[in-house]
Amino acid sequence: MSDFEIIEISDKDQWQELNRRVENKTFLQSWTSKEWRMALGQKVKLFGVFDRQKLIAGALIAEMPLFKWRNQKANFWLLPHGPIIDQEYWNHRAKILSTLIDHIRLMAQQDQRVAFIRVQPAWPDNSEDRQVFKKLSFREAPIFIVPEVTWCLDIRPNEEEILRGMRKTTRYLIRKGLSNSDLEVRMGSDKDDLADFLTLYRQTVGRHQFQAFSLNYLEKELECLSSEDEITIFNAYYQKKPIASAMIIFHQKGAYYHQGASEGQQPKDAPGSYLIQWEAIREAKKRGCSVYNFWGIAHNDNHRHAYRGLSLFKKGFGGYRLDYLPTQDLVTGWQYWPNYLIEKCRRWKRKV
């Protein structure tokens, strides 16, 4: 196999075609994710790895702010759930990664503001690939930005088979919700749908005290992804009042439960959160998806873990745990080290 070549990608169809040939991926390396990040004001580049003239791998790289103090400004480069690699070339991933990282590292060294390069690969966790990153001088990051442990459900079986694979209580609550004429789930992607989501989202943030996404972030997410029909808001209404909501992202053969919100005390006879997930699974099947990704869960059974309750809810739908490789950092500047300590404290405080 010849040496690989790195070229910046500006062709949407070329990038999306690469995505279709990748098995280990999420929507975070899609073209619409690039558009979304750029709408938020981030600097984003797509780099492709070519074998002769064939695009075989690539990475979306976003410039993220770290701090600004007096005349000093620092940032880091993020590869969210990247790089992505054509399944045909998966066995060559060590060489592909090395070529790509050498190119990115050289660029970072020319920019004194870059403190580190953070890679969050959507690759299944294993000791072999951990060693690949270690040999390239990466170290495990003190915190993750996107989930390292997720819960997935194979939705290729028929609906009755999926229901049989669920926890008994979950299956009961879905059927209870379906039989309640006062409870309905509506799908949409306009500003009214977002307004109902935000009403519940603010309540959820106040209740659980987590770091909320800004209104601008959520608006841009909806605007950019809905332009390609890749996002839908599912709102559950009980007696015409919103009680639960979820943003679901669809990317090729995958569906992702990306954002969720609910009332603190839903009526016992109106399990809106359960019905929303069921309707999202059904919609994903209609779109030809094979996997429904419930997104992040707790990595252990610690009862103090911030995701514990949410993890129990997600696992009730049946499925399997998927562990990605731990987030990896490549240090390029001294600014990394004070940030390292801050992020260690932040993870401890968030109980994740």
RAHUNOR-V741191 format. One record per residue. N is the residue number from 1. RES is the residue in three letters. SS is DSSP state (h for helix, s for strand, l for the rest). NEAR is the number of other ideal C-beta (glycine too) atoms within 10 Angstrom. Layout:
n->N res->RES ss->SS near->NEAR
n->N res->RES ss->SS near->NEAR
This chain:
n->1 res->MET ss->l near->8
n->2 res->SER ss->l near->7
n->3 res->ASP ss->l near->7
n->4 res->PHE ss->l near->20
n->5 res->GLU ss->s near->13
n->6 res->ILE ss->s near->18
n->7 res->ILE ss->s near->13
n->8 res->GLU ss->s near->9
n->9 res->ILE ss->l near->19
n->10 res->SER ss->l near->10
n->11 res->ASP ss->l near->12
n->12 res->LYS ss->h near->13
n->13 res->ASP ss->h near->8
n->14 res->GLN ss->h near->14
n->15 res->TRP ss->h near->20
n->16 res->GLN ss->h near->15
n->17 res->GLU ss->h near->12
n->18 res->LEU ss->h near->24
n->19 res->ASN ss->h near->17
n->20 res->ARG ss->h near->10
n->21 res->ARG ss->l near->16
n->22 res->VAL ss->s near->22
n->23 res->GLU ss->l near->13
n->24 res->ASN ss->l near->18
n->25 res->LYS ss->l near->25
n->26 res->THR ss->l near->25
n->27 res->PHE ss->h near->23
n->28 res->LEU ss->h near->25
n->29 res->GLN ss->h near->24
n->30 res->SER ss->l near->23
n->31 res->TRP ss->h near->21
n->32 res->THR ss->h near->21
n->33 res->SER ss->h near->23
n->34 res->LYS ss->h near->22
n->35 res->GLU ss->h near->18
n->36 res->TRP ss->h near->24
n->37 res->ARG ss->h near->22
n->38 res->MET ss->h near->14
n->39 res->ALA ss->h near->15
n->40 res->LEU ss->l near->16
n->41 res->GLY ss->l near->9
n->42 res->GLN ss->l near->15
n->43 res->LYS ss->s near->12
n->44 res->VAL ss->s near->16
n->45 res->LYS ss->s near->16
n->46 res->LEU ss->s near->21
n->47 res->PHE ss->s near->20
n->48 res->GLY ss->s near->23
n->49 res->VAL ss->s near->27
n->50 res->PHE ss->s near->16
n->51 res->ASP ss->s near->18
n->52 res->ARG ss->l near->9
n->53 res->GLN ss->l near->6
n->54 res->LYS ss->s near->12
n->55 res->LEU ss->s near->18
n->56 res->ILE ss->s near->21
n->57 res->ALA ss->s near->27
n->58 res->GLY ss->s near->28
n->59 res->ALA ss->s near->27
n->60 res->LEU ss->s near->24
n->61 res->ILE ss->s near->24
n->62 res->ALA ss->s near->22
n->63 res->GLU ss->s near->16
n->64 res->MET ss->s near->15
n->65 res->PRO ss->s near->12
n->66 res->LEU ss->s near->18
n->67 res->PHE ss->s near->13
n->68 res->LYS ss->s near->11
n->69 res->TRP ss->s near->7
n->70 res->ARG ss->l near->5
n->71 res->ASN ss->l near->5
n->72 res->GLN ss->s near->9
n->73 res->LYS ss->s near->13
n->74 res->ALA ss->s near->20
n->75 res->ASN ss->s near->21
n->76 res->PHE ss->s near->23
n->77 res->TRP ss->s near->24
n->78 res->LEU ss->s near->23
n->79 res->LEU ss->s near->24
n->80 res->PRO ss->s near->23
n->81 res->HIS ss->l near->24
n->82 res->GLY ss->l near->26
n->83 res->PRO ss->l near->27
n->84 res->ILE ss->s near->28
n->85 res->ILE ss->s near->27
n->86 res->ASP ss->s near->22
n->87 res->GLN ss->h near->12
n->88 res->GLU ss->h near->11
n->89 res->TYR ss->h near->19
n->90 res->TRP ss->h near->15
n->91 res->ASN ss->h near->9
n->92 res->HIS ss->h near->18
n->93 res->ARG ss->h near->18
n->94 res->ALA ss->h near->15
n->95 res->LYS ss->h near->15
n->96 res->ILE ss->h near->20
n->97 res->LEU ss->h near->24
n->98 res->SER ss->h near->14
n->99 res->THR ss->h near->17
n->100 res->LEU ss->h near->25
n->101 res->ILE ss->h near->22
n->102 res->ASP ss->h near->12
n->103 res->HIS ss->h near->17
n->104 res->ILE ss->h near->23
n->105 res->ARG ss->h near->17
n->106 res->LEU ss->h near->10
n->107 res->MET ss->h near->17
n->108 res->ALA ss->h near->21
n->109 res->GLN ss->h near->11
n->110 res->GLN ss->l near->8
n->111 res->ASP ss->l near->12
n->112 res->GLN ss->l near->12
n->113 res->ARG ss->l near->17
n->114 res->VAL ss->s near->23
n->115 res->ALA ss->s near->24
n->116 res->PHE ss->s near->26
n->117 res->ILE ss->s near->22
n->118 res->ARG ss->s near->22
n->119 res->VAL ss->s near->28
n->120 res->GLN ss->s near->23
n->121 res->PRO ss->l near->27
n->122 res->ALA ss->l near->23
n->123 res->TRP ss->l near->23
n->124 res->PRO ss->s near->12
n->125 res->ASP ss->l near->14
n->126 res->ASN ss->l near->11
n->127 res->SER ss->h near->7
n->128 res->GLU ss->h near->8
n->129 res->ASP ss->h near->17
n->130 res->ARG ss->h near->15
n->131 res->GLN ss->h near->11
n->132 res->VAL ss->h near->20
n->133 res->PHE ss->h near->22
n->134 res->LYS ss->h near->12
n->135 res->LYS ss->h near->11
n->136 res->LEU ss->l near->17
n->137 res->SER ss->l near->12
n->138 res->PHE ss->l near->22
n->139 res->ARG ss->s near->15
n->140 res->GLU ss->s near->12
n->141 res->ALA ss->l near->20
n->142 res->PRO ss->l near->17
n->143 res->ILE ss->l near->18
n->144 res->PHE ss->l near->18
n->145 res->ILE ss->l near->15
n->146 res->VAL ss->l near->16
n->147 res->PRO ss->l near->22
n->148 res->GLU ss->l near->20
n->149 res->VAL ss->s near->19
n->150 res->THR ss->s near->22
n->151 res->TRP ss->s near->25
n->152 res->CYS ss->s near->17
n->153 res->LEU ss->s near->23
n->154 res->ASP ss->s near->14
n->155 res->ILE ss->l near->20
n->156 res->ARG ss->l near->12
n->157 res->PRO ss->l near->13
n->158 res->ASN ss->l near->10
n->159 res->GLU ss->h near->12
n->160 res->GLU ss->h near->8
n->161 res->GLU ss->h near->12
n->162 res->ILE ss->h near->22
n->163 res->LEU ss->h near->17
n->164 res->ARG ss->h near->11
n->165 res->GLY ss->l near->15
n->166 res->MET ss->l near->20
n->167 res->ARG ss->l near->14
n->168 res->LYS ss->h near->8
n->169 res->THR ss->h near->11
n->170 res->THR ss->h near->21
n->171 res->ARG ss->h near->19
n->172 res->TYR ss->h near->13
n->173 res->LEU ss->h near->21
n->174 res->ILE ss->h near->21
n->175 res->ARG ss->h near->15
n->176 res->LYS ss->h near->16
n->177 res->GLY ss->h near->23
n->178 res->LEU ss->h near->14
n->179 res->SER ss->h near->9
n->180 res->ASN ss->l near->16
n->181 res->SER ss->l near->5
n->182 res->ASP ss->l near->12
n->183 res->LEU ss->s near->22
n->184 res->GLU ss->s near->17
n->185 res->VAL ss->s near->22
n->186 res->ARG ss->s near->14
n->187 res->MET ss->s near->14
n->188 res->GLY ss->s near->15
n->189 res->SER ss->l near->17
n->190 res->ASP ss->l near->10
n->191 res->LYS ss->h near->11
n->192 res->ASP ss->h near->11
n->193 res->ASP ss->h near->21
n->194 res->LEU ss->h near->23
n->195 res->ALA ss->h near->12
n->196 res->ASP ss->h near->20
n->197 res->PHE ss->h near->24
n->198 res->LEU ss->h near->16
n->199 res->THR ss->h near->15
n->200 res->LEU ss->h near->22
n->201 res->TYR ss->h near->21
n->202 res->ARG ss->h near->13
n->203 res->GLN ss->h near->14
n->204 res->THR ss->h near->18
n->205 res->VAL ss->h near->14
n->206 res->GLY ss->h near->11
n->207 res->ARG ss->h near->12
n->208 res->HIS ss->h near->12
n->209 res->GLN ss->l near->9
n->210 res->PHE ss->l near->13
n->211 res->GLN ss->l near->7
n->212 res->ALA ss->l near->14
n->213 res->PHE ss->l near->12
n->214 res->SER ss->l near->9
n->215 res->LEU ss->h near->12
n->216 res->ASN ss->h near->11
n->217 res->TYR ss->h near->13
n->218 res->LEU ss->h near->17
n->219 res->GLU ss->h near->15
n->220 res->LYS ss->h near->18
n->221 res->GLU ss->h near->23
n->222 res->LEU ss->h near->22
n->223 res->GLU ss->h near->16
n->224 res->CYS ss->h near->21
n->225 res->LEU ss->h near->24
n->226 res->SER ss->h near->18
n->227 res->SER ss->l near->13
n->228 res->GLU ss->l near->14
n->229 res->ASP ss->l near->11
n->230 res->GLU ss->l near->22
n->231 res->ILE ss->s near->24
n->232 res->THR ss->s near->23
n->233 res->ILE ss->s near->23
n->234 res->PHE ss->s near->25
n->235 res->ASN ss->s near->25
n->236 res->ALA ss->s near->29
n->237 res->TYR ss->s near->18
n->238 res->TYR ss->s near->21
n->239 res->GLN ss->l near->10
n->240 res->LYS ss->l near->7
n->241 res->LYS ss->s near->13
n->242 res->PRO ss->s near->20
n->243 res->ILE ss->s near->24
n->244 res->ALA ss->s near->27
n->245 res->SER ss->s near->28
n->246 res->ALA ss->s near->24
n->247 res->MET ss->s near->24
n->248 res->ILE ss->s near->25
n->249 res->ILE ss->s near->23
n->250 res->PHE ss->s near->21
n->251 res->HIS ss->s near->23
n->252 res->GLN ss->l near->17
n->253 res->LYS ss->l near->15
n->254 res->GLY ss->s near->19
n->255 res->ALA ss->s near->26
n->256 res->TYR ss->s near->25
n->257 res->TYR ss->s near->24
n->258 res->HIS ss->s near->17
n->259 res->GLN ss->s near->20
n->260 res->GLY ss->s near->23
n->261 res->ALA ss->s near->23
n->262 res->SER ss->s near->20
n->263 res->GLU ss->l near->21
n->264 res->GLY ss->l near->10
n->265 res->GLN ss->l near->7
n->266 res->GLN ss->l near->17
n->267 res->PRO ss->l near->15
n->268 res->LYS ss->l near->8
n->269 res->ASP ss->l near->12
n->270 res->ALA ss->l near->24
n->271 res->PRO ss->l near->27
n->272 res->GLY ss->h near->28
n->273 res->SER ss->h near->20
n->274 res->TYR ss->h near->26
n->275 res->LEU ss->h near->25
n->276 res->ILE ss->h near->25
n->277 res->GLN ss->h near->28
n->278 res->TRP ss->h near->24
n->279 res->GLU ss->h near->22
n->280 res->ALA ss->h near->23
n->281 res->ILE ss->h near->22
n->282 res->ARG ss->h near->13
n->283 res->GLU ss->h near->18
n->284 res->ALA ss->h near->24
n->285 res->LYS ss->h near->18
n->286 res->LYS ss->h near->8
n->287 res->ARG ss->l near->14
n->288 res->GLY ss->l near->9
n->289 res->CYS ss->l near->20
n->290 res->SER ss->l near->13
n->291 res->VAL ss->s near->17
n->292 res->TYR ss->s near->24
n->293 res->ASN ss->s near->25
n->294 res->PHE ss->s near->24
n->295 res->TRP ss->s near->20
n->296 res->GLY ss->s near->20
n->297 res->ILE ss->l near->20
n->298 res->ALA ss->l near->22
n->299 res->HIS ss->l near->17
n->300 res->ASN ss->l near->10
n->301 res->ASP ss->l near->8
n->302 res->ASN ss->l near->11
n->303 res->HIS ss->l near->8
n->304 res->ARG ss->l near->7
n->305 res->HIS ss->l near->17
n->306 res->ALA ss->l near->17
n->307 res->TYR ss->l near->22
n->308 res->ARG ss->h near->16
n->309 res->GLY ss->h near->12
n->310 res->LEU ss->h near->18
n->311 res->SER ss->h near->21
n->312 res->LEU ss->h near->12
n->313 res->PHE ss->h near->19
n->314 res->LYS ss->h near->25
n->315 res->LYS ss->h near->19
n->316 res->GLY ss->l near->19
n->317 res->PHE ss->l near->23
n->318 res->GLY ss->l near->18
n->319 res->GLY ss->l near->21
n->320 res->TYR ss->s near->11
n->321 res->ARG ss->s near->12
n->322 res->LEU ss->s near->19
n->323 res->ASP ss->s near->13
n->324 res->TYR ss->s near->20
n->325 res->LEU ss->l near->20
n->326 res->PRO ss->l near->18
n->327 res->THR ss->l near->21
n->328 res->GLN ss->s near->24
n->329 res->ASP ss->s near->23
n->330 res->LEU ss->s near->22
n->331 res->VAL ss->s near->15
n->332 res->THR ss->l near->21
n->333 res->GLY ss->l near->19
n->334 res->TRP ss->l near->9
n->335 res->GLN ss->h near->21
n->336 res->TYR ss->h near->21
n->337 res->TRP ss->h near->12
n->338 res->PRO ss->h near->13
n->339 res->ASN ss->h near->20
n->340 res->TYR ss->h near->18
n->341 res->LEU ss->h near->10
n->342 res->ILE ss->h near->14
n->343 res->GLU ss->h near->17
n->344 res->LYS ss->h near->12
n->345 res->CYS ss->h near->12
n->346 res->ARG ss->h near->14
n->347 res->ARG ss->h near->14
n->348 res->TRP ss->h near->11
n->349 res->LYS ss->h near->9
n->350 res->ARG ss->h near->14
n->351 res->LYS ss->l near->12
n->352 res->VAL ss->l near->17
